[in-house]
Every structure is written in C-alpha cells, then in structure tokens.
C-alpha cells in the first residue's frame, strides 16, 4: 500500500510541494528533489505564524478539500493501513522473514 497507493503519492507530493514553498527563499533547501522520511513525524511541530495550526493539519485539510471526493461522507475511507499494522511491520527483521519463507517452501516441497 505504501509503495503503490495513489493517495500516499498525493500526500507525499503535498509534503514536498509545501516544503519547497516554505523553503523557497533558502537556496540550500528550496526546490528540493525529495525529503527523508524522518521529516514526516515533525510535520505536526511546524506551526503557522499565529501558532493556530500545524503543517500536518494544513496538509490534511488541503488533501481533503482538493483530492478526496468522499471527504465528510460515509463512503470516505482511511487510505492507509492501521498504524498498529505499520508498527508491527516496521519491527520485522527481514532475515528472519526470509528464513521462515525458505523453511515454509522446503516444508511444502517435502509434502509436510
């Protein structure tokens, strides 16, 4: 979902576009070709000049207004996996996963 979802790409595109706009006067940071994922949790800490809203809130509101046709309706769906599922996936060790897959494949081939 994270790699193929159009919604995720739209949201990350908004993060990049707004970040570029905010850093537009800064030659070393403006018009970046990308950003690192460690910036995402910090979006809630970037506040408006009057401290009334965060960049995260602004991005969500902008997305709902301009991209989500079902916003505010019963048909509106949360476009990402549940946070707990993401956390569990992030804790997975790929070496262990590959070892378990090899064992399953061997067991299937052996007829177990």
KEKOLVEX-241825 format. One line per 2 residues: number of its first residue (from 1); for each residue y, z, x of C-alpha. Coordinates in pm, 1 decimal, decimal comma, always signed. Example, Ala and Ser with C-alpha at 12.3 -4.5 7.8 and 13.67 -1.06 7.14 Angstrom:
2
1 = -450,0/+780,0/+1230,0 | -106,0/+714,0/+1367,0
end
This chain:
112
1 = +0,0/+0,0/+0,0 | +245,2/+93,8/+273,3
3 = +184,5/-232,1/+459,5 | +168,6/-475,7/+168,8
5 = +383,3/-332,1/-110,6 | +689,5/-536,7/-204,7
7 = +853,9/-215,9/-327,9 | +810,7/-46,8/+10,8
9 = +956,3/-353,3/+183,4 | +1255,2/-348,5/-52,7
11 = +1321,0/+21,2/+8,1 | +1287,3/-12,9/+386,1
13 = +1518,9/-314,5/+364,9 | +1776,4/-97,3/+188,3
15 = +1742,4/+170,8/+457,7 | +1805,3/-93,0/+724,6
17 = +2094,0/-256,9/+538,6 | +2274,0/+70,0/+463,3
19 = +2210,5/+196,7/+816,4 | +2355,4/-122,5/+960,7
21 = +2657,2/-92,1/+734,3 | +2717,2/+270,2/+829,1
23 = +2685,0/+190,6/+1199,6 | +2879,3/-135,8/+1172,3
25 = +3172,1/-12,5/+1382,2 | +2942,8/+109,9/+1656,5
27 = +2844,2/-167,2/+1898,3 | +2544,3/+20,5/+2035,8
29 = +2392,1/+93,0/+1691,8 | +2534,8/-161,3/+1446,8
31 = +2329,0/-456,2/+1323,2 | +2002,7/-309,7/+1446,9
33 = +1689,4/-519,1/+1412,8 | +1496,2/-216,7/+1295,8
35 = +1461,9/+157,4/+1296,0 | +1193,0/+408,6/+1380,4
37 = +1002,3/+583,5/+1104,8 | +1117,3/+924,0/+1226,4
39 = +1455,6/+849,0/+1066,9 | +1311,2/+849,5/+713,2
41 = +1292,3/+1230,4/+664,9 | +1650,4/+1256,6/+794,4
43 = +1795,9/+1038,6/+516,3 | +1832,8/+1347,3/+297,5
45 = +2051,1/+1509,4/+566,0 | +2306,5/+1225,7/+583,2
47 = +2575,2/+1329,4/+334,2 | +2861,0/+1141,4/+169,8
49 = +3216,3/+1216,6/+285,4 | +3265,7/+1457,7/-7,2
51 = +2919,8/+1611,4/+52,3 | +2817,3/+1538,5/-308,8
53 = +2517,8/+1314,3/-241,1 | +2276,9/+1220,0/+35,8
55 = +2190,2/+878,4/+172,7 | +1841,1/+923,8/+29,6
57 = +1981,5/+986,0/-319,7 | +2208,0/+684,2/-287,1
59 = +1921,9/+456,9/-177,3 | +1702,3/+574,9/-466,5
61 = +1983,2/+525,1/-720,2 | +2063,6/+180,8/-576,8
63 = +1696,5/+79,3/-589,1 | +1657,1/+195,8/-949,7
65 = +1972,3/+14,8/-1059,6 | +1917,2/-315,1/-876,6
67 = +1541,3/-353,7/-825,1 | +1338,8/-152,0/-1077,8
69 = +1343,6/-326,1/-1415,4 | +1143,1/-39,9/-1571,1
71 = +1368,6/+242,6/-1447,1 | +1406,5/+510,7/-1713,4
73 = +1124,8/+371,3/-1928,7 | +772,6/+497,2/-1986,8
75 = +642,2/+188,9/-1807,3 | +812,4/+297,8/-1482,6
77 = +553,4/+371,5/-1213,4 | +579,9/+567,8/-890,1
79 = +535,2/+286,2/-635,8 | +381,8/+489,7/-351,8
81 = +59,7/+681,5/-302,2 | +80,1/+1051,3/-380,2
83 = +241,8/+1248,6/-93,4 | -70,8/+1464,0/-52,1
85 = -282,5/+1148,6/-7,2 | -40,6/+1022,1/+258,3
87 = -53,5/+1357,5/+436,9 | -432,8/+1359,9/+436,5
89 = -442,6/+1002,8/+567,5 | -198,3/+1093,5/+845,4
91 = -432,2/+1372,7/+960,5 | -726,0/+1134,7/+1000,7
93 = -848,8/+1067,7/+1353,3 | -938,3/+700,8/+1382,1
95 = -1202,0/+768,1/+1647,0 | -1387,2/+998,3/+1406,7
97 = -1346,7/+747,6/+1125,1 | -1485,1/+462,3/+1338,4
99 = -1778,3/+680,9/+1448,2 | -1857,0/+767,2/+1084,4
101 = -1837,5/+399,4/+984,8 | -2074,5/+299,1/+1265,2
103 = -2319,8/+570,1/+1154,2 | -2299,4/+454,8/+790,6
105 = -2356,4/+94,4/+894,7 | -2657,3/+194,4/+1106,5
107 = -2799,4/+405,2/+821,6 | -2756,3/+114,0/+579,1
109 = -2922,1/-128,5/+819,4 | -3209,7/+117,9/+876,6
111 = -3261,5/+146,5/+498,5 | -3175,1/+515,4/+474,3
end
